Amino acid sequence: MRFIIVVFFSIFLYGANIDKKIDTTKKTLKQTKTQISKMNSRLVIIGKKIQKENRYISNINKKMISLNKKIYTLKRNISKKQKNLLTLEKQKAFLLDKKYKLEKQVVDFIANNYYIQTLNISNEKDLINEEVLKVITKESTKRMSKISNQYLDLDSKISDIAKEIEKINKLKNVLENRKKELEKLKIRKKDRIVQLKKIKIKYKKELEKIIKNQDQLQIQLSKLKIIKAEELRKRKLLSKRNKDRLMDKVKVKNYGNVYMKRKTITYRGLKTFPPVKGQVIRAFGSYVDPVYKISLYNDSITIKTKPNAKVRAIFSGIIVFVGETNEGKMIVIKHRHRLHSVYAKLKTISPFVKKGYHVKKGEIIARVNNELEFEITYKDLPINPMQVINF
């Protein structure tokens, strides 16, 4: 009797330890989901900031294009006015040369006439020369006055053009300074985008780590649930065997509800095909062990089938567990609406079936020797597989 109490006590402690681990894993998983949500929010905010900076750079580029057009127009105007200025400068030089030659002609004429030097008119020729000099002087004065006026006019035009060029240059300098400021601002904005992208990459790496941790926690949770169910079943059988030995082969038909009924849930969705073709040889729910005459409770069904039969996924989903048990290999698939399907006592597993693999409904995932143990759960609660599949 003491041995039975010890066995029950050890089962209780083991179950409590597994439950504690499951609760801890669930809490950690919940915290991980919160971290993922926060990290996604940060990534969204950074993405919006990068878009804002890119729009700012786009506006800067538009302004710079407009400034370049204006600066180009001003440069063309300056070039055109400088050409005009050069032409006027040449005309001015030509007039100066013309004035100089005219003055030289008059001086030479006076220097070559004797009467001018002596101030005496001795003959008719001197008189003619004097009259000629008067005419030449008058004409030269008139021409020089015209040249002077033209020179002054050119000088005024040159001054006006020089002022216009100076004004255009000032405006060009203002625009070029504005362009330089925009270029500096553009560089700062690009540097800011680079910084934001670095932060974004950092957040993405952190998010990937958190998601990876979440996947590991989900797998761990699934394993813990499977281990809990498997170990409890084994310990119950071991406990019963030891109790039967102590009872000295006394046949007991029913031990009550100690190892029996768990809380279950009813499936109300659309039914699907069975994972293998065959016959159910162990039903869901309570049954009596044929060897030890123990009343047990079964969360799964066992389907007898032909050797090497193909096992198919009953719904589309994600592989969350691939491993081995004492009775063969096992696969756990996570479906929509928090459903899980468990395929145990497998002989071989498809090479494509790995953790994280997206399996399609009806896809071959494994083969069995001659029977399949099949289970369906919603959250932590078992569902009678016969409510889900049609034989």
C-alpha positions as CSV (number, residue, x, y, z in Angstrom):
1,M,0.0,0.0,0.0
2,R,2.9,2.4,0.8
3,F,4.4,1.7,-2.6
4,I,1.2,2.6,-4.3
5,I,1.0,5.9,-2.3
6,V,4.6,6.7,-3.3
7,V,3.9,6.0,-6.9
8,F,0.8,8.2,-6.9
9,F,2.7,11.0,-5.1
10,S,5.5,10.9,-7.7
11,I,2.9,11.0,-10.5
12,F,1.3,14.1,-8.8
13,L,4.7,15.8,-8.4
14,Y,5.7,15.1,-11.9
15,G,2.4,16.4,-13.3
16,A,2.6,19.5,-11.1
17,N,6.2,20.1,-12.5
18,I,5.0,19.7,-16.1
19,D,2.0,22.0,-15.5
20,K,4.4,24.6,-14.0
21,K,6.6,24.4,-17.0
22,I,3.6,24.7,-19.3
23,D,2.3,27.8,-17.4
24,T,5.8,29.4,-17.4
25,T,6.2,28.7,-21.2
26,K,2.7,30.2,-21.9
27,K,3.6,33.4,-19.9
28,T,6.9,33.7,-21.7
29,L,5.1,33.1,-25.0
30,K,2.6,35.9,-24.2
31,Q,5.5,38.3,-23.3
32,T,7.2,37.3,-26.6
33,K,4.1,38.1,-28.6
34,T,3.9,41.5,-26.8
35,Q,7.6,42.2,-27.7
36,I,6.8,41.2,-31.3
37,S,3.9,43.7,-31.4
38,K,6.0,46.5,-30.0
39,M,8.9,45.7,-32.4
40,N,6.5,45.7,-35.3
41,S,5.2,49.1,-34.2
42,R,8.7,50.5,-34.0
43,L,9.5,49.2,-37.5
44,V,6.3,50.9,-38.8
45,I,7.3,54.2,-37.2
46,I,10.9,53.9,-38.6
47,G,9.4,53.1,-42.1
48,K,7.2,56.2,-41.9
49,K,10.2,58.3,-40.9
50,I,12.3,57.0,-43.8
51,Q,9.4,57.7,-46.2
52,K,9.2,61.3,-44.8
53,E,12.9,61.9,-45.3
54,N,12.7,60.5,-48.8
55,R,9.8,62.8,-49.6
56,Y,11.9,65.7,-48.2
57,I,14.9,64.7,-50.4
58,S,12.5,64.5,-53.4
59,N,11.3,68.1,-52.7
60,I,15.0,69.2,-52.3
61,N,15.8,67.6,-55.7
62,K,12.8,69.5,-57.3
63,K,14.0,72.8,-55.8
64,M,17.6,72.1,-57.0
65,I,16.3,71.4,-60.5
66,S,14.4,74.7,-60.5
67,L,17.5,76.5,-59.1
68,N,19.8,74.9,-61.7
69,K,17.4,76.1,-64.5
70,K,17.4,79.6,-63.1
71,I,21.2,79.7,-62.6
72,Y,21.6,78.4,-66.2
73,T,19.4,81.1,-67.5
74,L,21.3,83.8,-65.5
75,K,24.6,82.4,-66.8
76,R,23.4,82.6,-70.3
77,N,22.2,86.2,-69.7
78,I,25.6,87.1,-68.2
79,S,27.4,85.5,-71.2
80,K,25.2,87.4,-73.6
81,K,25.7,90.7,-71.8
82,Q,29.5,90.1,-71.6
83,K,29.5,89.6,-75.4
84,N,27.6,92.9,-75.8
85,L,30.1,94.5,-73.3
86,L,33.0,93.2,-75.3
87,T,31.5,94.5,-78.6
88,L,30.9,97.9,-76.9
89,E,34.5,98.0,-75.6
90,K,35.8,97.3,-79.1
91,Q,33.6,100.1,-80.5
92,K,34.9,102.4,-77.7
93,A,38.5,101.5,-78.6
94,F,37.7,102.1,-82.3
95,L,36.3,105.6,-81.5
96,L,39.3,106.5,-79.4
97,D,41.6,105.4,-82.2
98,K,39.5,107.4,-84.7
99,K,39.6,110.5,-82.5
100,Y,43.3,110.1,-82.0
101,K,43.9,109.9,-85.8
102,L,41.7,112.9,-86.5
103,E,43.5,115.0,-83.9
104,K,46.9,113.8,-85.3
105,Q,45.8,114.9,-88.8
106,V,44.9,118.4,-87.6
107,V,48.2,118.7,-85.7
108,D,50.2,117.5,-88.7
109,F,48.4,119.9,-91.0
110,I,49.1,122.8,-88.7
111,A,52.7,121.8,-88.2
112,N,53.4,121.5,-91.9
113,N,52.1,125.1,-92.8
114,Y,54.6,127.9,-92.5
115,Y,52.1,130.7,-91.9
116,I,51.0,129.1,-88.7
117,Q,54.5,129.0,-87.4
118,T,55.3,132.7,-88.4
119,L,51.7,133.9,-88.1
120,N,52.3,135.9,-91.4
121,I,50.3,135.6,-94.5
122,S,52.7,136.6,-97.3
123,N,50.8,135.4,-100.4
124,E,47.6,134.2,-101.8
125,K,48.5,130.6,-101.0
126,D,48.9,131.3,-97.3
127,L,45.5,132.9,-97.4
128,I,44.0,129.8,-99.0
129,N,45.7,127.7,-96.5
130,E,44.3,129.7,-93.7
131,E,40.8,129.3,-95.0
132,V,41.4,125.6,-95.5
133,L,42.6,125.4,-92.0
134,K,39.4,127.1,-90.7
135,V,37.3,124.6,-92.7
136,I,39.4,121.6,-91.5
137,T,39.3,122.8,-87.9
138,K,35.6,123.3,-88.0
139,E,35.0,120.0,-89.6
140,S,37.4,118.2,-87.3
141,T,35.8,119.8,-84.3
142,K,32.4,118.7,-85.5
143,R,33.6,115.2,-86.1
144,M,35.5,115.0,-82.8
145,S,32.4,116.3,-81.0
146,K,30.3,113.5,-82.7
147,I,33.0,110.9,-81.8
148,S,33.0,112.3,-78.2
149,N,29.2,112.0,-78.0
150,Q,29.4,108.5,-79.4
151,Y,32.1,107.6,-76.9
152,L,30.1,109.0,-74.0
153,D,27.0,107.1,-75.2
154,L,29.1,103.9,-75.5
155,D,30.6,104.5,-72.1
156,S,27.1,105.0,-70.6
157,K,25.9,101.7,-72.2
158,I,29.0,99.9,-71.0
159,S,28.3,101.2,-67.5
160,D,24.7,100.1,-67.6
161,I,25.6,96.6,-68.9
162,A,28.3,96.3,-66.2
163,K,25.7,97.2,-63.6
164,E,23.3,94.6,-65.1
165,I,26.0,92.0,-65.1
166,E,26.8,92.8,-61.5
167,K,23.2,92.6,-60.5
168,I,22.8,89.2,-62.3
169,N,26.0,87.9,-60.7
170,K,24.6,88.9,-57.3
171,L,21.4,87.0,-58.0
172,K,23.3,84.1,-59.4
173,N,25.5,84.0,-56.2
174,V,22.3,84.0,-54.0
175,L,20.9,81.1,-56.0
176,E,24.2,79.2,-55.9
177,N,24.4,79.7,-52.1
178,R,20.8,78.5,-51.8
179,K,21.8,75.5,-53.9
180,K,24.8,74.8,-51.7
181,E,22.5,75.0,-48.6
182,L,20.1,72.5,-50.2
183,E,22.9,70.2,-51.1
184,K,24.1,70.3,-47.5
185,L,20.6,69.6,-46.3
186,K,20.2,66.8,-48.7
187,I,23.4,65.2,-47.4
188,R,22.1,65.5,-43.8
189,K,18.8,63.9,-44.8
190,K,20.7,61.1,-46.6
191,D,22.8,60.5,-43.5
192,R,19.6,60.5,-41.4
193,I,18.1,57.9,-43.7
194,V,21.2,55.8,-43.4
195,Q,20.9,56.0,-39.6
196,L,17.3,55.0,-39.7
197,K,18.0,52.1,-42.0
198,K,20.7,50.9,-39.6
199,I,18.2,51.1,-36.8
200,K,15.6,49.3,-38.9
201,I,18.1,46.5,-39.7
202,K,18.9,46.2,-36.0
203,Y,15.2,46.0,-35.1
204,K,14.6,43.4,-37.8
205,K,17.4,41.3,-36.4
206,E,15.9,41.6,-32.9
207,L,12.5,40.8,-34.3
208,E,13.8,37.7,-36.1
209,K,15.4,36.6,-32.8
210,I,12.1,37.1,-30.9
211,I,10.1,35.3,-33.6
212,K,12.6,32.4,-33.5
213,N,12.3,32.3,-29.7
214,Q,8.5,32.4,-30.1
215,D,8.7,29.4,-32.5
216,Q,10.9,27.5,-30.1
217,L,8.6,28.3,-27.2
218,Q,5.6,27.0,-29.2
219,I,7.5,23.8,-30.1
220,Q,8.5,23.5,-26.4
221,L,4.9,24.0,-25.3
222,S,3.7,21.4,-27.8
223,K,6.4,19.0,-26.6
224,L,5.6,19.6,-22.9
225,K,1.9,18.9,-23.6
226,I,2.8,15.7,-25.5
227,I,5.3,14.6,-22.9
228,K,2.8,15.3,-20.1
229,A,0.1,13.2,-21.8
230,E,2.6,10.4,-22.7
231,E,4.3,10.3,-19.3
232,L,1.0,10.4,-17.4
233,R,-0.3,7.5,-19.5
234,K,2.9,5.5,-18.9
235,R,3.0,6.2,-15.2
236,K,-0.7,5.3,-14.8
237,L,0.0,2.0,-16.5
238,L,3.1,1.4,-14.4
239,S,1.1,2.2,-11.2
240,K,-1.6,-0.2,-12.2
241,R,0.8,-3.0,-12.9
242,N,2.4,-2.6,-9.5
243,K,-0.9,-2.4,-7.9
244,D,-2.0,-5.6,-9.7
245,R,1.1,-7.4,-8.4
246,L,0.4,-6.3,-4.8
247,M,-3.2,-7.4,-5.1
248,D,-1.9,-10.9,-6.0
249,K,-3.7,-11.4,-9.3
250,V,-7.1,-10.1,-8.0
251,K,-9.1,-9.1,-11.0
252,V,-10.6,-5.6,-10.7
253,K,-13.1,-4.6,-13.3
254,N,-13.2,-0.8,-12.6
255,Y,-11.1,1.6,-10.6
256,G,-13.5,4.4,-10.9
257,N,-12.5,7.8,-12.4
258,V,-8.9,8.0,-11.2
259,Y,-7.5,7.5,-14.6
260,M,-10.5,8.2,-16.6
261,K,-12.4,11.1,-18.1
262,R,-10.8,14.4,-19.0
263,K,-12.6,17.6,-20.0
264,T,-13.2,17.5,-23.8
265,I,-14.6,19.8,-26.4
266,T,-17.1,19.2,-29.2
267,Y,-16.0,19.9,-32.8
268,R,-18.6,21.6,-34.9
269,G,-16.7,22.4,-38.1
270,L,-16.7,20.7,-41.5
271,K,-15.5,17.1,-41.5
272,T,-12.5,15.8,-43.5
273,F,-11.1,12.6,-44.7
274,P,-9.2,10.2,-42.4
275,P,-5.4,10.3,-42.2
276,V,-5.2,6.7,-43.4
277,K,-7.5,4.1,-44.8
278,G,-8.4,1.4,-42.3
279,Q,-10.4,0.4,-39.3
280,V,-10.6,2.0,-35.8
281,I,-9.4,-0.6,-33.3
282,R,-9.2,1.7,-30.3
283,A,-11.8,4.4,-29.9
284,F,-11.7,7.8,-28.2
285,G,-12.7,7.9,-24.5
286,S,-12.9,5.3,-21.8
287,Y,-11.8,1.7,-22.5
288,V,-10.7,-1.3,-20.5
289,D,-7.2,-2.6,-20.9
290,P,-7.5,-6.2,-22.2
291,V,-4.5,-7.4,-20.2
292,Y,-4.8,-5.6,-16.9
293,K,-8.5,-5.0,-16.9
294,I,-7.9,-1.4,-16.1
295,S,-10.4,1.3,-17.0
296,L,-8.4,4.0,-18.9
297,Y,-9.2,7.1,-20.8
298,N,-7.9,7.5,-24.4
299,D,-7.4,11.0,-25.9
300,S,-6.7,9.5,-29.4
301,I,-7.9,6.7,-31.7
302,T,-5.9,3.9,-33.2
303,I,-6.5,3.0,-36.8
304,K,-5.5,-0.5,-38.1
305,T,-4.3,-0.3,-41.7
306,K,-2.3,-2.2,-44.3
307,P,1.5,-2.3,-44.0
308,N,3.4,0.7,-45.1
309,A,0.2,2.7,-45.6
310,K,0.5,6.4,-46.5
311,V,-0.4,9.0,-43.9
312,R,-1.9,12.3,-45.1
313,A,-2.5,15.7,-43.4
314,I,-6.2,16.1,-42.7
315,F,-6.0,19.9,-43.0
316,S,-3.4,22.5,-44.2
317,G,-1.1,23.8,-41.5
318,I,2.4,24.2,-40.1
319,I,4.6,21.4,-38.8
320,V,5.4,22.4,-35.1
321,F,6.9,19.1,-34.0
322,V,8.8,16.2,-35.6
323,G,10.4,13.6,-33.3
324,E,10.4,10.1,-31.9
325,T,8.6,8.4,-29.0
326,N,9.1,4.9,-27.6
327,E,6.4,3.6,-30.0
328,G,7.8,5.2,-33.2
329,K,8.0,8.6,-34.8
330,M,5.6,11.5,-34.3
331,I,4.4,14.6,-36.1
332,V,2.3,17.5,-34.7
333,I,0.6,19.9,-37.1
334,K,-0.8,23.3,-36.1
335,H,-4.0,24.3,-38.1
336,R,-6.3,27.3,-38.2
337,H,-8.6,28.1,-35.3
338,R,-6.0,26.7,-32.7
339,L,-6.5,23.1,-33.8
340,H,-3.6,20.6,-33.6
341,S,-3.5,17.1,-35.1
342,V,-1.1,14.5,-33.8
343,Y,0.2,11.5,-35.8
344,A,2.0,8.8,-33.8
345,K,3.5,5.3,-34.2
346,L,4.9,6.4,-37.6
347,K,7.4,4.2,-39.5
348,T,9.0,6.8,-41.8
349,I,8.5,10.5,-42.3
350,S,8.5,12.4,-45.6
351,P,11.9,14.2,-46.2
352,F,10.0,17.4,-46.8
353,V,8.4,17.4,-43.4
354,K,10.5,19.6,-41.1
355,K,9.6,22.1,-38.3
356,G,8.1,25.2,-39.9
357,Y,7.1,23.4,-43.1
358,H,3.7,24.5,-44.5
359,V,1.8,21.3,-45.3
360,K,-1.2,21.2,-47.6
361,K,-4.4,19.3,-46.9
362,G,-4.1,15.8,-48.3
363,E,-0.3,15.9,-48.6
364,I,1.6,12.7,-47.7
365,I,3.6,13.3,-44.6
366,A,4.6,9.7,-43.4
367,R,4.0,6.0,-43.6
368,V,3.1,3.5,-40.8
369,N,3.8,-0.2,-40.1
370,N,0.3,-1.3,-39.8
371,E,-1.5,1.1,-37.4
372,L,-1.7,4.8,-36.7
373,E,-2.4,6.6,-33.4
374,F,-4.3,9.8,-34.2
375,E,-5.3,12.7,-31.9
376,I,-6.9,16.1,-32.4
377,T,-6.9,19.0,-29.8
378,Y,-8.3,22.4,-29.5
379,K,-6.1,24.6,-27.3
380,D,-5.4,22.1,-24.5
381,L,-8.6,20.1,-24.8
382,P,-8.9,16.8,-26.7
383,I,-11.5,16.4,-29.4
384,N,-13.0,13.0,-30.5
385,P,-11.3,12.5,-33.9
386,M,-14.5,10.8,-35.2
387,Q,-16.2,14.2,-35.0
388,V,-13.6,15.6,-37.4
389,I,-13.0,12.7,-39.9
390,N,-15.4,10.6,-42.0
391,F,-14.8,6.9,-42.3
